[in-house]
Amino acid sequence: MKYCSRCGNEVVDEAVICPRCGCQVASYGGGKNVQSGGNGFAVAGFVCSFFFLLLGWIFGGIGLHKSNTLNGKGKSLSIAAIIIATTLFIIGILEAFKNI
Protein backbone atom coordinates (compact mmCIF):
# COMPACT_ATOMS: atom_id res chain seq x y z
CA MET A 1 0.00 0.00 0.00
CA LYS A 2 1.01 3.60 -0.52
CA TYR A 3 -0.36 6.95 0.56
CA CYS A 4 -1.47 10.03 -1.34
CA SER A 5 0.97 12.90 -0.85
CA ARG A 6 -1.87 15.44 -0.89
CA CYS A 7 -4.54 14.02 1.42
CA GLY A 8 -2.76 11.06 3.06
CA ASN A 9 -5.40 8.58 1.92
CA GLU A 10 -4.20 4.98 1.68
CA VAL A 11 -4.30 3.77 -1.94
CA VAL A 12 -3.45 0.47 -3.58
CA ASP A 13 -0.02 0.14 -5.16
CA GLU A 14 -1.45 -0.02 -8.69
CA ALA A 15 -3.34 3.29 -8.36
CA VAL A 16 -2.33 6.19 -10.58
CA ILE A 17 -4.67 8.75 -9.00
CA CYS A 18 -6.05 9.01 -5.48
CA PRO A 19 -9.73 7.98 -5.37
CA ARG A 20 -10.34 10.46 -2.54
CA CYS A 21 -8.89 13.73 -3.89
CA GLY A 22 -8.03 12.94 -7.52
CA CYS A 23 -4.37 13.88 -7.12
CA GLN A 24 -1.77 11.94 -9.09
CA VAL A 25 -0.21 9.36 -6.78
CA ALA A 26 3.54 8.93 -6.94
CA SER A 27 5.03 5.62 -5.93
CA TYR A 28 6.70 5.91 -2.54
CA GLY A 29 6.79 2.27 -1.59
CA GLY A 30 6.11 1.59 2.07
CA GLY A 31 5.57 4.03 4.87
CA LYS A 32 3.15 6.87 5.05
CA ASN A 33 4.15 9.86 2.97
CA VAL A 34 3.70 12.70 5.42
CA GLN A 35 5.81 15.83 5.41
CA SER A 36 7.98 15.90 8.48
CA GLY A 37 7.95 18.76 10.92
CA GLY A 38 5.10 20.70 12.39
CA ASN A 39 2.86 23.47 11.27
CA GLY A 40 4.82 26.58 12.27
CA PHE A 41 2.11 28.92 11.03
CA ALA A 42 -0.40 27.31 13.40
CA VAL A 43 1.94 27.81 16.36
CA ALA A 44 2.74 31.39 15.32
CA GLY A 45 -0.96 32.15 14.87
CA PHE A 46 -1.80 30.77 18.28
CA VAL A 47 0.91 32.79 20.05
CA CYS A 48 0.22 35.99 18.09
CA SER A 49 -3.53 35.75 18.66
CA PHE A 50 -3.03 36.83 22.29
CA PHE A 51 -0.93 39.91 21.50
CA PHE A 52 -1.34 40.86 17.82
CA LEU A 53 -4.84 40.03 16.63
CA LEU A 54 -4.22 40.68 12.97
CA LEU A 55 -1.16 38.42 12.92
CA GLY A 56 -3.12 35.79 14.84
CA TRP A 57 -5.79 35.81 12.13
CA ILE A 58 -3.28 35.78 9.29
CA PHE A 59 -1.01 33.05 10.64
CA GLY A 60 -3.98 31.07 11.90
CA GLY A 61 -5.54 31.17 8.44
CA ILE A 62 -2.32 30.19 6.73
CA GLY A 63 -1.80 27.41 9.27
CA LEU A 64 -5.33 26.15 8.68
CA HIS A 65 -4.75 26.08 4.93
CA LYS A 66 -1.36 24.42 5.36
CA SER A 67 -2.84 21.74 7.65
CA ASN A 68 -4.55 20.27 4.58
CA THR A 69 -1.18 19.34 3.10
CA LEU A 70 0.11 18.11 6.47
CA ASN A 71 -2.73 15.63 7.03
CA GLY A 72 -4.42 17.86 9.59
CA LYS A 73 -1.31 18.69 11.60
CA GLY A 74 -1.92 22.00 13.37
CA LYS A 75 -5.56 22.29 12.31
CA SER A 76 -6.99 22.59 15.82
CA LEU A 77 -4.26 25.02 16.87
CA SER A 78 -5.02 27.21 13.84
CA ILE A 79 -8.73 27.17 14.59
CA ALA A 80 -7.99 28.08 18.22
CA ALA A 81 -5.83 31.01 17.05
CA ILE A 82 -8.64 32.35 14.87
CA ILE A 83 -11.24 31.94 17.62
CA ILE A 84 -9.03 33.59 20.26
CA ALA A 85 -8.15 36.54 18.01
CA THR A 86 -11.82 37.02 17.08
CA THR A 87 -12.96 36.79 20.71
CA LEU A 88 -10.38 39.31 21.89
CA PHE A 89 -11.34 41.64 19.02
CA ILE A 90 -15.01 41.48 20.01
CA ILE A 91 -14.16 42.08 23.67
CA GLY A 92 -12.06 45.09 22.65
CA ILE A 93 -14.89 46.55 20.57
CA LEU A 94 -17.39 46.04 23.40
CA GLU A 95 -15.03 47.71 25.89
CA ALA A 96 -14.56 50.64 23.51
CA PHE A 97 -18.32 51.17 23.22
CA LYS A 98 -18.77 50.70 26.95
CA ASN A 99 -16.48 53.68 27.62
CA ILE A 100 -18.30 56.01 25.25
N, C-alpha and C positions, 0 to 999 in steps of 0.2 A: 504494500500500500504506500501511497505518497499523499502529500498534502498540498492544497492550493496555496500559492504564495500570497494571494490577495486576501482570501477570507479564512484560510486555515481549514477548510472542509477536507475531510478524508476522501480521496478518490482512488479508484482502482488504477493499477499500474498501466493499463492499456489506454487510459483516458487521455484525450488530447485537449479537451476543455473541461472546466469545472462545471458539473451539473447545477451547482448552487448559484454561482455568480457569473458564469459564462466566460471567465478569464482563461486565457491559454495556460495550460498546466505544463510546466517544465519538469523534466525528470530529475528528481533529487535523490532517488533511492530510498533508503530507510530514514527514519527520524523525522520528526515534525519540523517543517520549514517555518520557523518563527524568527523574526529579527531579534537579535539579542539586545540587551539593554532595556532601559525603561522609557517611559514617556516623560521626557524632561519638561515639555510644555505643560503637561497636566500638573506637575509639581510646582512649576513656576506660577501657573495660574492660581493654584490653591494658596500659595504663600502671598502673592501679590493681591489677592482678593481682600485681604484684611487691611492693607495699607494703601494700595493704589487700585481703585475700583476699575478704572478703564483697562489697566494692564491685566487685572484678574479676568475680566471679560474676554479680552483678546487672547491671552494665553490659554484660558480655559476652553475657548472655542477652537483654537488650533489643536490643543491637546485632544479634544473630543473628536475632531476630524481625523487626527493622526491615530487615534485608538482603533479605527477601522482597519488600518494596515498592520496594527500590532496585535491583532486578535483580541481586542477589547482591553488591552493593557492601559491602565490610566483612565478608563472611561468614567468610573465612579468619582475619581478625584477631580476630573474636569467638570463633571456635572456639579459637584460640591462647590467648586470655585465659582461657577456661574451663579449658583443659588446664593452663596454667601455675598458675592459682590452686589447682586440685585437686592438682596435683603438690606444690606448696609446702605445702599443708595436710597431705598424707600424710607428707611429710618431717618436718613439725613434730610430728605425732602420734608418729611413730616415734622421734624424738629425745626426746620427753617420756617415752615408755616405756623408752627406753634408760637414762635417768638415774634410774629408780626402783629 
